[in-house]
Amino acid sequence: MAWWIWIVLGLALLSFELFVPLDFYFVFMGLAGITTGALVAVGVLPAVWVEWVVFGILSIIYLFFFRKKLLRHFVKEGD
């Protein structure tokens, strides 16, 4: 896929989180989409199937490492 499609997909996922709050799941998918778009633009990813695999792996990595920190920052105890 073209690099700009990944960027648009990432931005769409980020904006979707604004309208449908789902505890930041789409934020990390959006960041993964933007990162994948940047990697495609640089020419690092050779095939479309690799792009999708990288997108999935980055989504899981971002979710695993950053979601709890983000939730702690935005959600207060007792809310």
Buried (B, 14 or more C-beta within 10 A) or exposed (E): BEBEBBBBBBBEBBEBBEEEEEEBBBBBBBBBBBBBBBBBBEEEBEEEEBBEEBBEEBBEEBBEEBBEEBEEEEEEEEE
